[in-house]
Amino acid sequence: MVKQWNLVHSRCRLPWIALIATILFFIKFFKSNGATIGEIKEFETRYKANEEKSFISQRNQSELSKNGDSNITPHFSTHKKISSCRSLPDIAYIKTHKTDSSTLRIILASLARKRSLPVATSSIPTYFGGYPGHMNEEFFFKRSGEDLVPVTPGDHFVIVDHCRLNATLLRELMNKNTVLISILRQPWYQFQSSFYYYYTSFRSRRPNMKISCFPYPYIEIAKGKDYSLLEYLNLAYENLNDSIPWFFRSKNYQAFDLGLDPMLDDDGEIKIQVQRLSSQIDFMMIMEYREESLILLKELLCMDWSDLLKFGPGHTSYTSIDVEAYPQMLKKFKKMYKLDIALYEHFNATFWRRVEQYGRGRMYDDVITLRNKRDEKRAENDSRKLLEISPVTLGRRKRSIDIHQEIYASVPKTLSKEYKLSVLRSKIERNSRGLTNRQISRLANYMTDNHGWCPL
């Protein structure tokens, strides 16, 4: 009887022993990989609900493929990992605005230097190929000594500056193994960032002679008055049109940078254009998932961990607004940014399929590795006050001067094309790097014809 009881008792203990052993194994496993229980929970939440908890939700990919253009074939590296790191790719980086893209620029420019790949030179600071016009071969340059010389088809080079995508031209000019990369941000946050950066944060200084034309189109929409973000959204919904300089900053800005028409509104055509763009882009990073994006980029470009340990510039400080708390404004924003929202939904879905292919467990480990290596890098450079790459919700800047009314009042009432060209030529001449007078004139004409002028 005693033996029988001991046998039953031992059998009852077996499940508990197995459970305890399993728990101890997982604790040891995650500890060895540098993950805390809190981080494990974070990853599980992140990967199971891999969409923004806002008005943007993922669409079923089968729906996209049914409505898209199934006959389009990719033109660059067909979304595959480079098969051999002995044959490293050239890079065309489409630097979208207000998407933490400057950090990625720093990473890729450093990689280009490491691999002795020339970086295609912007003739004017930060803008490339005739921006805001589509990339134009006439304005592709590389530096040769003190001179700017045109890029010739088949050249090896890397693009890292702001430009407006022209995939057809890139196929003609760049090496066949070129990888085309860009980055997207959840559209509402990108809209906020643009407003505060281009308009609000520049109230305390004059934007004279800036080629990027701060603070357009905001100053035109607001008529120089001081409006809040939601008040501006309401005004832009009623008054924005493509005759206003730099209008695209307030309507599908990311789609504009990626070469699409920001005024596009037809649902069927939007699906076609999103699918076409998807066939042209080798890898679309997502700002909200920057760590996962960098790890996938590392694999795609055969990079080392050290290549990812770069820190971008600081961010404009502002208080983020939850647009979902304002249903009427949300409705207007969704209509104004229909194209950007469609892009984000599509590429967010393709991004997470790519994570699945990479492997969740492998991604867990690599994100922890990246974080640890960044912490070590910061410890080495703590005196330099390196900034974390993170979403901005730091509170709105205080400003002592508001000169928008004064600036707006100084704008001439009539603006001939000759006047626009003269203003833009003077800006280019002051800011350009080694352009001839003829090149300055031709660039001024091209930019003016593509909304890239302003009367300041």
N, C-alpha and C positions, 0 to 999 in steps of 0.2 A: 504493500500500500504506500509505504514511504517512497519507494523507488518510482511508483507510478506518479505520485504527486510531484516529485522532483522533475520527472520527464515533462509533465504538463507545464510546470512552472518555467522550465527552461525554454519550452516552445513558445510560451507567452512573451518571454523576454526577447526572443529572436527579432521580431519586427521592430522593437524599440532600439535594439542594438544596431540594426541595419539603418534605421532612420538617423540615429546619431552619427554613425559612420559616414553617411551620405552628406549630412550637414557639415561635418568636419572637413570632408574632402572638398566641398565647394568653397568653404571659407579659405582653405589652404590654396586652392586653385586661383581664386580671384586675388588673394593677397599676393601670390607669386607674380601675378600679372599687373600688380599695382592698382587694382580697382577696389574701392571701398563699397560697402553695401549701398550707401547713398548713390554712388556712381552707377552701380548696377541697376538700381531702380530708375535712375535718370535715363539710362540707355534704353531700358525696356519701354518706358513711356515715350521716349523719342522715336523709337523705331516702330512701335505698334501704332502710334498716332502720328505718322510722319507727314502731317499737313498742318498748316497754320490754323489755329482755332479762331477763325474769323470768318468773314464772308467768303473767303476763298476756300473752296474744297476741291479735292482731286476728282477728276472725271475718269470714268472707266476707259482704259486705253482702246478697248474694242470699239467703243463709240467713236473715238477719234479716228481710228483707222477706217471705219466704215464711211465717215464723212470726208476724209482727207483724200489726198492724191496718192493712191497706192503704186502708181507707176514711176514715182520719182526715185531716182537712185542717188545714194550719197556720192559726193564729189571729192571729199578729202579722205580721211583714213577710215571711213565707214564705222566709226564708233568702237573700234577694236583697240586692245592694248597693243603697243608696239611689240612686234614679235621678237625682236632682238635688240638689246641695248647696244649692240655694236653699230647699229645704223640709227643714229639719233635724229629726231625730226626737227624741221624748222617750225616756228611758232607764229601764228597770226592771232593776236589777242585783240578782240573787239572790246574796248574799255568802255563799258556803260557808265552813265553818270549816277553818282550818289548811291552806289551799291557796294561800298568798301573796295572798289576796283583799284584804288591806288596801292593798297597792300599787295594785291596780286601783280600789279605792274612792277613793284620793287622786286618781288620774287622772281618774275620772269626775266626782267632786265639783268638781274644778278646771274641767273642761269645762262643767259646769252653770253655774258662776259666770261663765265667759267668755261663755256664750250667754244669760245672764240668765234661766235656768230655775230656778224655786224647787226646793229639795231638800225632799222630804217629811221631816218632823221625827220623830225617835224620841222617844217620851215618856219612855223610860228609856234610859240610855246604851247604845249599840251595837245595841239590839234594836228591831225595828219590827213593828207590826201585831199585837202580842200573842204574839210568839215566847216559848216554843217551840210554841205553837198555830199552826195555819195562819193566814195573813193574815186579819185580821178588820176589816171596814170601820169598826167602832166605834173601832178604835185606829189609824186613819190620821189623821195630823195634819199641818198646816203652820203655820209661825209667822206671826202677824200682830202686829207690834209685840212686846209682852211676853206675848201670849196664844197659846195653842194653839187652832187652829180646825180643824174637820173638813175633810177633802178632799172635794170634791163631784165627781160624775161629769163627765168631760170636761175636768177641770182639766189644765193643763200642769204637770208636775212630774217630778222625777227621784228614784228610789229608790236609795240606796247603802248602807243599813245591813243588818245581819243580819236576815233574815226567813225565814219558811217559805212556800214558793211555794203560792199559790192562783191558778192561771192564770185560772180563771173570774171571780174577783173582779177581777183586773187588767184583763181585757177590759171589764168593766163600768165601772171607775173611770177608766182612763187613756185618753189621747188615742189615736185610731185608728192613728196612725203610730208608736206606741211600739215600740221595739226591746227585746226581752227577752234578756238576756245573763247568763251565769254562767261558772263555772270549775271544773274537776275536777283532781284530783291522783291519781297512782297510789295505789291504796288502802292498800297496806302502808306506804308512807311517810306517808300521812295519818294512819293509825292510830298510828304511832310518834310523830308530832308531837303528836297530841292527848294521848297518855299522858304525855309528858314535860312538856307545857305545863300541863295541868290538874291533874296530880298531883305529879309529881316536882319541878317547878320551884317549887311553892308550899309545900314542906315547911317552909321557914324563916319563914313568916309565917302568921298566922291569916287564914282567909278570911271572917271575920265580916262580915255585912251586904252581901256581894256578891250581886247579883241573879243572876249567872251561876253561883252555887253551886259554886265550887271547893271541894273536889276530887271531886265526884260525877260518875259512879257508882263511881269507882275506890276510894274509901275504904270503901264498902260492900262491894264485891267482895273487897277485900283485908283487910277487918276491921281496918283501921288498921295493918296490918303492912307492912314494907318488902319488896316483891317486885320482882324484875327484870321487864323487859318480857315476856319469854317465860313467866315464871312467872305473871304477871298474865293473859296470853292464855289459859293453860291453865285458870286459875280462872274467867275470864269465860266460857269455852266451857262449863264445867260449871254455872255459877251465875247468869249474867246473865238477868234477866227484866224485863218492862216494868212491874213494880211498883216498881222502883228509880228514884228521881229521876234524870233526865238519862241514862237507860240507853242512849239512842241514840248517845251519844258513843263507845260501845264496840261498836256494831253498825250498819253501813251509815250512818254519820254523814252522808255527802254525799247519799245518797238521801233521808234524813230532811229535810235542808235544802231539797231540791228537791221536797218535798211528798209523797213516797212513804212507804209503810209499811215501816219498817226491819225488821219481823219477817216480811216476805214471803219465802216459801221455795219456792213452787211454780214450776218452770221455765217452764211455759206462761204463767202470769200475769206473771212477771217480763218475759218478752219483750213481752207486750202493754203493760205499763206503761212499758217503755223506749221503745217505739215512740210511745206517746202523748206522753211527755215530749219526744221528739225533734221531734214536730210542733208543740210549743208554744214551744220555745227557738229563737230566731233565730240565736244564735251561742254555742257552748260553747267557751271557751278551755281550753287544756291547760297546766297549770303547767310540766310538763317541757319544753314548747316555748314559753316565754313570749315570746321575741322574735318568732317567727312569729305567735303569737297577737296580739300588739300591732299588728303590721303589718296583719293582716287586720282587726282592730278599727278601725284608722286608716281603711281604705278604707270599711268599713261605715258609720262615723259621720261621714265627711267631716272627719277631724281633720287638724291640722297636725303636722309632726314635733315641734314644741315641746310639743305636748300630751302626748307620750309620755315626756318627759324629767323624770319624777317618780321619787322614790326612796322606798321603803317603810320601815317600821320594821325594827329588828333581829329576829333569830330566837332562839328558845330553843336553847341549845347542847346537843347530845347526840351520842353515838356511834351511828351507824346500824348496825342488825343485818341481815345477809343471811338472811332466813327460809328461803331455799331450802336452806341448810345444815342445816336441821332438818326433815326430811320430815314427821314427825308433827305438828309445829306448823304447817307449811305447809298440811297437809290440814285442820286445824281452822280455820285462818284463812280458807281458801277457802270453807268451809262457813258460817262466821259472816258473811262479807262477800260472799256470792254476789251480792247485788243491786248493791252498789257496783262490783264487778268487772264485772258485765254493763254497767253504765252507762259505765264507763271504756272498755271494749272498743268499745262502739258509737260513742261520741262521738270516740274516738281515730281510728276509721276514717273517720267523716264529716269530721273535721278535716283529715285528709291528702288527702281528695278535694277539699276546698276549697283546699288549698295547690296541688294540681295545676291546678285551674281558674285560680288566680291566676298560675301560671307559675313553674316552678322557677328559671329564670334570673333572672326578675324578683325572686323572693324572695331569691336569693343576694345580689343587689345591694342590696336594701332592708335586709336584716339587717346587712350591712356598713355601710350608711349610718347605721342606728340605733346600732350600736356606736360608730362614730366620733363621732356627735353626743353620745352619752352621755359618751364620754371627754372631749370638749370641755367639756361641762357640769360634769363633776367637776373639771376643771382650774380652772374659774371659781369653784368652791365648795369647794376642797380644805380650807379651814380649818374647814368645817362637818362634816367626817368623814362624808360621805354613804356609805351602805352599799350594796353590790352586792346585787342580787336573785339569790340563788343557793341551791341545795339545801344543807341544813345537815348537816355531818358534822364538827363542830368539837371533839368530845370532851365528855364529860358534866360538868355543873357540879358543883362541890364545895359541900357544904352543911354548916354547923356544927350545925344544929338539925333534929331530926326530931320534929314534934309531931303526926303523924297518929294515933298511939295515944291521945294525950291528947284530941284532937278526937273521935275515934270513941267513946271512953269517956264523953264528955259528952252524947252524943245520947240523948234520952229513949227509954225502952223502948216506950212506947205513944204513937202519933201520931194524934190525932183530926184531922178536917178543920178544926175550929175552930182547933186549934193551928197547923196548916200555914198557914192563912189569916192568922193573927195575925202569924206570923213573916214571911211574904211581904209583907203590907201594910206592916209597919215598914220593910222594905227598899225597897219602892217609894216610900214617903213620903220616905225619906231621899235617894233617888237620882233621883226623877222631876223632870221639868221642867214645872211649871205645871199639874199635874193637879188636878182637884177631888177632894174626898173620895169622891164617888160614883164617879168614874172610877177612882180608886185601888182601891176595893172590887171593882168589876166586872173590872178588869184582874187583880187578885189571884185572883179566882175562875176566870177564863179560863186563866191560867197554871197554877194548881194542877190544874185538870182536864186539863191537857195535859203533865203530868210536869215542869212548870217550878217546882217548889218544892224546898226541902231543909230539913232540921231544924237548920240552923246559923244 
